[in-house]
Amino acid sequence: MSNENPPVLTGPALWSAQAHLPSVLGRQLTVDRAEGSYVFTTDGRRLFDGTAGLWHANVGHSRPELAEAAYEQMRRLETYHIFGRYLNDRAVELAERLATLSPIDDPKVILNSGGSDAIDVACKLARRHWQREGRTGKTVILSREFAYHGLHAYGTSIAGLDFNRVGYGTESLVPETARVSTHDIDAVERTVRDIGPENIAAIVSEPIQGTGGVNPPAPGYLEGLQRICRENDILLIVDEVITGFGRTGHMFATERYGLRPDLITFAKGVTSGYAPLGGVLVAPHIWQPFYRDSSDTPVFRHGATYAGHATASAVALRNLDILEEDKLLPRVTELEQLLARELNGLTARAAVVETRVAGFLGGITLTDDISAEAVTDELVEHGFITRPLRGNTVQISPPFITTDDELRQLVAAIDSVLSAQEAK
């Protein structure tokens, strides 16, 4: 007889994110400190952070330089808003710094609190752009199958992972969205024709899909996406929340793939996770109409209390210094090559379908009889944090300060766990 009224489980007051709660309650790991590439739990574990948190701990954990930057800033000014005629000096300084690093020439910088915020801003601004241009039919935002763009209302609506969209009453919270092929550029063109370019405001794409399974772009795909946008008056939004600030060995993956987007979203690596901060780099043809000296100039009605937060901006500025001082971008290129060699050695295993590396991002797709979640759980017992992703994939994306030996040890642990799984 089925249990029609299963018991309600209890646990911490904190509601865990993105969790099937009955599966995690009672076996959650509480991290109470971290150092370098390692985190430490309240039950005494020392774990190598093979995912850099959620793709963000690029310069490593608990660096005193970043703590000092936050402390000194808070002693002087914790923050002040940037609404209307008010600014704070750290937000101004950070925006200028980001403008010099930007792959977009002469950008304006919209700051906010994270990647999901940035996607909401970019999608709203894309639609606002076409409304201002008088092309009011251009409202649809296209995104790729298996894409992940955060979980605010717009990010949920353009998700290419169906499980992130269902359960809210309709397929999408924002109805004017649709998915295009992840790898087939001809299929993308067909979708654009079917919907009609006159109805499409923008296409959003990660240069390398992260949560969707660490999927590098197919050869020519991103270039084709850019061509389609240019030929059809569609804005190109490149989501660099994961890849921005060095994860591919370039400051932005946009540079690695030779793209010229209209908008770039960023977050995570701009502070290495030491403070919540994200934003959008905006090309001149988008921002200039809002800066014209006229009483008829429109206002972009968007802003958040913590946009341009002074302490978060101070932390970001110091984090950018560390990336340069420690020469971490060239180091990422070295680590990418080592990771590719090490993961290639796993392909002889029966449990491994494929390995993928792009920048310091790795994915190991497993056969259906071996659970990526079981593998990542077992790796914790060996002292390593990894993460299961869509497609039965194990994610690897450690901090940039990872040593060669640490990376080899991580892959060796994966090999050992797979061997044990295959033997069952």
Phi, psi and omega in degrees: 000132180287149178275104185285339180232076181297151182294149174272121181280152174249176181173200179300155176295334181288126179274113182295143181280146172048043185233137164282099195301319178300336182278338185251337181298134180091350178226021179287148178254125181257117179271128180241350172199168181206158178205125178062240181261014186236146171242154183235135184255163183293343177264016170092011180275145171245115189238130173289128185275082184286359177241003184052050187068234171258067176067020192239337189282058191295319182267008181092170186268151167057041177283126183298330181300322182281325175297319180294322178299316179294316181299310182296322180292317181294329177293331183265312179198114179294313172185165166211145187293166180240032178279146173059233185273359184265144174223168163236152192295327182289322177296320178297314181297317180295316180300319178296320180295315180294325179297324179287333180273343190295139171289343175273127179290136174050055181275163159259157185237120173260123181256147176206208191256358181167184186292318178297320174303315184298319179296317177303315181297313184297317181292319177296318181293324177299314179292320179298323179302311184286328175297317179296326179285352181086008180258073193288347178282345185276088184234344186282134174252122178263144175217170188268150170304139181074007180287152172229126182226041180082182188230021165290180186302317180288317180299321176297318184290328181261008179300137174266005175256108189303324184295343176273349181258332188282157172098007182246015176103331175217172180298323181224140175296319173260116190289331186277064178222158177201159180257148175238167182299142180287326187235338188264102184291330176295321177294324176299315179300320179296318179297317178299318178296319182294318179284325182097117181305332181292349180253356189255124179274318187200158168243130179253134179213136164284139175297317173234120179293130181265280184299335178290355175130017185055071182251105173295157180289143172297148179308127177083353185294308183296322176297321178293321178298317178296318179299314180301317179298314183293321183287340187239016181053053176241134179285144176254117177253119178258121182270103181252028180300320177272315190276341183293150175070042163109350187298338178253011183088354172243158178301321175226142177295337174309320179289319180302322185257007173066038183264157176230073184286165175274328180218141175234126174264146181214163175187227176025277187292348181294330174241003189054029177082002182285343175205146180285113182205138174209186179172188183225133169267128191240126181288155185304320183292345175270317186275331187302319180300336180275355182248002182291141183279082183206149176292342180270000181297130182285163175250132173276105188279075175212143178177154180226152183308317187262012174299128181070030181305127189297317181291317177300321179294319178297319178296318179299317180299317179291323177298319178295325175300315183297318178305320181282312184299320183269004178051050186280335178292314173299327178295323177300320179299319177295316181294325176301314181295319179293317180299319179299317180295316182294316180291328178300329179293341179278346187292344176286345181287140179296333183284346187259122176277317187195149168240147181224136177224133173211115191065206178267056178227127179229146176225138178238110178271130185254160175293160186297335183277354178243119184276125176300324179294320178295322179295314182292325175296317181292327180297329176301321179293339177267357176097021184227134174264124167230189185212136175277136180236175177309147178079021180056048185248138173264126182267139172229125177201068186289173174300158180291343182273003179304139176272163177301317182296319179298319180294318178296320179296320177299311182293324177297321177295319177299316179301316181296316180295319179296320178301316179293322179294319179296330183282347183288000000 
